[in-house]
């Protein structure tokens, strides 16, 4: 299973859009993988 399929399954599981997924992924990567960066703002 490729990254695109995994992303689609993740989006469906959490009922989020692809745009939201990538927004959160970029926030997580930019924080050097600090889980606290994903907390509500």
PyMOL commands that set and color helices and strands:
alter all, ss='L'
color gray80, all
select helices_A, chain A and resi 3-14+18-30+35-38
alter helices_A, ss='H'
color red, helices_A
deselect
rebuild
show_as cartoon
